[in-house]
Amino acid sequence: MADPDVDVALQRIEKDYPCSDVKEMTIYYDQCAQTYELDVANLNYATPRAIAEAASNLALDDQKRTWNILDLASGTGLVGEALRKSGFSGELTALDCSKNMLQAAMNKPGLNNAGILHTLTVDSPVPLPDSTFDLIACGGGFGKDAITAKCFQEVIRLLKVGGFFIKSSRISDQLKEFHKEFEEELSHLETSQRVKVVASDMYSQYHWNTSGGGSTGIVSGKLDVYQKL
Ligand SMILES: C[S@@+](CC[C@H](N)C(=O)[O-])C[C@H]1O[C@@H](n2cnc3c(N)ncnc32)[C@H](O)[C@@H]1O
């Protein structure tokens, strides 16, 4: 017997997802902002917790209180919320191109977010100075029609020397080309000694298992941690 909540979530999160360009994607997220958290909860979305755990492994207790953090492609603020729950109490800025997703992040009690409504592309950098952040966390924001591989350089620009970038992206056939492009960008940045890989792990990003076995599945994700040199 299928679980209707899981079926609805899969329809909205997986099947309705548009692929043509960032404009269409922004409209999609504006439309699904109200149902996003319900849907990802029904699919046991694990990314925010995975990012917060990775960040906790990098920071000493006093750094948790002082790090200036960017939640890049914040969506409704789930990553920021998980970081707060893990003890990160310094400045936290959410950035997203969807007005409605960002608004939900800004409305979350206790986050004290600053919010930036901005579409990050190679031609449209984030309107902030170099070396602003100690940590940039990005859960599911990089991808083919979202934040493109070339924007890795912009993330590095925004980090302080020694700062960390934690990125989660899903593993799927549709994103094969994106992952290849990202590896090329990484290789340039490593060769020019601007960045090093600290950790790279696969994990279960979504999984669902409905009663009666009507619909079961798993979507794998890759969690990468980089450090600016
Ligand atoms: C899969 S959602 C993830 C949201 C959140 N990080 C989470 O883990 O729940 C992707 C988010 O990235 C945002 N996004 C995608 N491309 C973007 C871009 N180029 N600039 C800014 N935000 C972008 C979308 O609006 C959406 O809110």
The ligand as a Gaussian input file, in Angstrom:
#p B3LYP/6-31G(d) Opt

LIG

0 1
 C       17.059000      21.897000      -3.161000
 S       16.740000      23.493000      -2.497000
 C       17.704000      23.361000      -1.028000
 C       17.347000      24.367000       0.010000
 C       18.079000      24.215000       1.345000
 N       19.510000      24.446000       1.195000
 C       17.824000      22.873000       1.968000
 O       18.767000      22.092000       2.127000
 O       16.667000      22.603000       2.310000
 C       17.735000      24.518000      -3.559000
 C       17.636000      26.023000      -3.269000
 O       18.644000      26.663000      -4.054000
 C       18.141000      27.891000      -4.525000
 N       18.970000      28.260000      -5.699000
 C       19.178000      27.495000      -6.796000
 N       19.978000      28.127000      -7.663000
 C       20.307000      29.314000      -7.108000
 C       21.126000      30.401000      -7.528000
 N       21.762000      30.381000      -8.715000
 N       21.255000      31.461000      -6.706000
 C       20.631000      31.471000      -5.503000
 N       19.823000      30.467000      -5.052000
 C       19.687000      29.389000      -5.836000
 C       16.676000      27.579000      -4.828000
 O       15.864000      28.728000      -4.872000
 C       16.303000      26.652000      -3.662000
 O       15.768000      27.359000      -2.576000

